[in-house]
């Protein structure tokens, strides 16, 4: 309990540090926020253009797709704000030879890295995602107890995103100086923008069970819209937990490898 | 030292720098293809579901070619001159950079082109060749006209990036502007989706802006969508835009240098 309190204290300090460093240049900050809002809206804008020019994605209306992509923007916004920096910070610290400092700290290594990894701009993404979700929910008149399942699945999506970033961070400890690893999260994000049903069986299997990115948009939206029976949630939940446990195991393996390499 | 010797020295150094990152190129190609495969399946299902042969002026094969060529074009266009200039101004390193015996803007252009030769070998060509093998991209004779249009597109994009970089003499931190440039130019250039998907008034407006000449028009040239005479017109318009933007860049640069103190932070 004490550890958790300490984690949040360190973390809150990291958050306020990130905020004040971003606010140092006001004009730049405002412009960055605008460009982020635009970048996050590109997915929904493309969807709108696609639905204008064609029938769109089989089985999904435009509004349903907006909800879908809102969830993806929200989940990856969480990654941008709070956990996306874990991989990046670890990489940077390993490259600069600063990682020993973290290893010396008494508190959990991961918590330390996480507190340094906060990016205040991710809040913009989260807000854009939330706006899209609320807009779609109101337009689609989706109010009811199914929202609880929706929220639960989004929570699972956040666990997935956290695990994904921990795996990338672990990889960056093992293969020092591989900046390209940053692309992994981006590539996975690609697959969260559209329903997994459009992919062939093998890819669908991969995205559901091995790297369960389906949780980052497909499962929450599908369950809420009644496109997948509630019972199928099990298919969504189990792979995420397996993925989470794997990421924790992999992180300890990477740390051991780093320490034994003379760190 | 003649300008050619100087240029070749700058180009050689840049080439070496890029070659040091060959592993990054390899992984980048993989990630480009993951994205392209995702596009392939998304659009396959859209074309199949709609039952349309042509959407926004493109057949399915043309659209896939468009996306592959968009990756090729982006790898050719990519440069970090806006970020580089801003960093040098912010950290007070411009003083040293200005002491070189070659004009700053021209020197950086050569440097960026030198880096490009390796990018072409390690990224552009593999992405393109894989496009032929995996997605069956077809090359027509008219596709060759992509090369001159692309060369001017490169200069045009480079000038725009440099202008954004030059604003750092006024804004101490112009990350915001750089990121706006990336998002808006990328979209209006047609890197994300062909501009023929946009509402008609935006398509018309695009003819009065320099952005579509950076990506959308070069790619359509590859697809053989334009008559050779029209391509001559395009090259002319590109040259005019490069000239106009270069004048703007020079004016900005000259007055920016006067403001520059070299103190740094």
Boltz contact constraints between the chains, C-beta under 6 A:
constraints:
  - contact:
      token1: [A, 25]
      token2: [B, 173]
      max_distance: 6.0
  - contact:
      token1: [A, 28]
      token2: [B, 173]
      max_distance: 6.0
  - contact:
      token1: [A, 28]
      token2: [B, 175]
      max_distance: 6.0
  - contact:
      token1: [A, 28]
      token2: [B, 176]
      max_distance: 6.0
  - contact:
      token1: [A, 31]
      token2: [B, 176]
      max_distance: 6.0
  - contact:
      token1: [A, 31]
      token2: [B, 177]
      max_distance: 6.0
  - contact:
      token1: [A, 31]
      token2: [B, 180]
      max_distance: 6.0
  - contact:
      token1: [A, 32]
      token2: [B, 176]
      max_distance: 6.0
  - contact:
      token1: [A, 32]
      token2: [B, 179]
      max_distance: 6.0
  - contact:
      token1: [A, 35]
      token2: [B, 179]
      max_distance: 6.0
  - contact:
      token1: [A, 35]
      token2: [B, 180]
      max_distance: 6.0
  - contact:
      token1: [A, 35]
      token2: [B, 183]
      max_distance: 6.0
  - contact:
      token1: [A, 38]
      token2: [B, 183]
      max_distance: 6.0
  - contact:
      token1: [A, 39]
      token2: [B, 183]
      max_distance: 6.0
  - contact:
      token1: [A, 46]
      token2: [B, 193]
      max_distance: 6.0
  - contact:
      token1: [A, 49]
      token2: [B, 197]
      max_distance: 6.0
  - contact:
      token1: [A, 53]
      token2: [B, 55]
      max_distance: 6.0
  - contact:
      token1: [A, 53]
      token2: [B, 56]
      max_distance: 6.0
  - contact:
      token1: [A, 53]
      token2: [B, 197]
      max_distance: 6.0
  - contact:
      token1: [A, 54]
      token2: [B, 46]
      max_distance: 6.0
  - contact:
      token1: [A, 54]
      token2: [B, 50]
      max_distance: 6.0
  - contact:
      token1: [A, 54]
      token2: [B, 55]
      max_distance: 6.0
  - contact:
      token1: [A, 55]
      token2: [B, 49]
      max_distance: 6.0
  - contact:
      token1: [A, 55]
      token2: [B, 50]
      max_distance: 6.0
  - contact:
      token1: [A, 58]
      token2: [B, 45]
      max_distance: 6.0
  - contact:
      token1: [A, 58]
      token2: [B, 49]
      max_distance: 6.0
  - contact:
      token1: [A, 180]
      token2: [B, 24]
      max_distance: 6.0
  - contact:
      token1: [A, 180]
      token2: [B, 27]
      max_distance: 6.0
  - contact:
      token1: [A, 183]
      token2: [B, 31]
      max_distance: 6.0
  - contact:
      token1: [A, 187]
      token2: [B, 31]
      max_distance: 6.0
  - contact:
      token1: [A, 187]
      token2: [B, 34]
      max_distance: 6.0
  - contact:
      token1: [A, 190]
      token2: [B, 35]
      max_distance: 6.0
  - contact:
      token1: [A, 190]
      token2: [B, 38]
      max_distance: 6.0
  - contact:
      token1: [A, 194]
      token2: [B, 42]
      max_distance: 6.0
  - contact:
      token1: [A, 198]
      token2: [B, 41]
      max_distance: 6.0
  - contact:
      token1: [A, 198]
      token2: [B, 42]
      max_distance: 6.0
  - contact:
      token1: [A, 198]
      token2: [B, 45]
      max_distance: 6.0
  - contact:
      token1: [A, 199]
      token2: [B, 41]
      max_distance: 6.0
